[in-house]
Amino acid sequence: MNMRSTRSTVTFSNAFTLPGYPDGLPAGDYEVLVEEELLQGLSFEAYRRTATYLTVRGRSGHAGHTELRAISESDLKEALGRDAAMTETNNYSEAALSPQEDLK
């Protein structure tokens, strides 16, 4: 079976959580590893996703420790969506306060 791995980076602007993991993660850049397998017997090349992992670097007390956390594609998209919505909400809040600050 032919396998391939693809790495990409996602950025969270806010702290976030993932389903199935009790601890929250800080804002920042995270590497995503996607593993796929080649589908056999087709007249064209196609791959099927078999696993998605989020690379979590060690925090204080665990320096140098890296963990690959299994995550579904939908959970990752949902977490990124929540992050984008929270960032948008925060940006609107700051914009709304700006004129009031000018009046002081």
N, C-alpha and C positions, 0 to 999 in steps of 0.2 A: 504494500500500500504506500503510495507516494503522499508525503505530508509536506506542508509548507507553513512557515510562521511569518507573521507580519507584525511589526512593532510600530506604534504611533504614540503620540503624546496628547493627553487631554489636560486642560487647565480648569481647576475649580477656583472660583473667586471667593468662595465662602467655605467654612467648615461644612462637612457633610457626613452622612451615614450610608451604609450599604446594608441591604437585607441579609440577614443571617450572620452579621458581625455586630457584637454588642458595643464596641468602641467607635467613637466618632473619629474622623480624620480631618486634619487641618487643610486649609486652602493651600493650593500650590499646583505644580505640574506633576502628573502621574503618567507613567508609561503603561500602555495597554498592549498586551501580547495576545494575538489571535492565532489559533491553530486551526488549520483546515486540511481536509483530505481530498485527494483527487478522486472524482467519481469515475469509475471504470465503465467501459462499454458504450460510451457516448461517441458520436461522430465529431464532437468538439470538446475542448478542454473546459471542465467545470469543477469547482471545488465546493465542498460543504463545510461549514464551520463546525468544528467539533468541541472547541473550548475557547473561552475568553478569560483572561486573567488581568487583574490590576496589580501593578507592582507597587508595594508599599514599603518605603524605606524606613529603617529603624528610627525611633524617636529617642528622647533622652533615656538613658539607661540601657538602650539597645543599639548603640552606635554600631554601624557596620552590618546590622541585621537587615536583610531584605526578605520580604514575604510576597509570594504570588497568591493573591486572593482570587479564587474562582468566582466569576460573576456572569450573569446572563447578559446578553446584549441588551435586552429590554430594561433590566435593572440599571445598567450603565446609562442608557439613554434617559431613563427617568431621573436619575441622580443629576445628570447634566442639565436636564430641563428645569428641575427644581432650583439648581444653582443659577441658571440664567434668569428665571423668574424672580428670585431673591435679589439678584444684582440689579435687575430692572426696577424693582420696587425701591431699593435703596437709592438708586440714581434719581428717581422721581421725588423721593423724600428730600434729598439734598437740594434738588432744584427748587422745590417749594419753599425751602427755608432761606435760600439765598436772598430774595428781595427783603425779607424781614430783617436779615442781618445788616443790610445796607441802611436801614432806617435807624439803627442804634446810634 
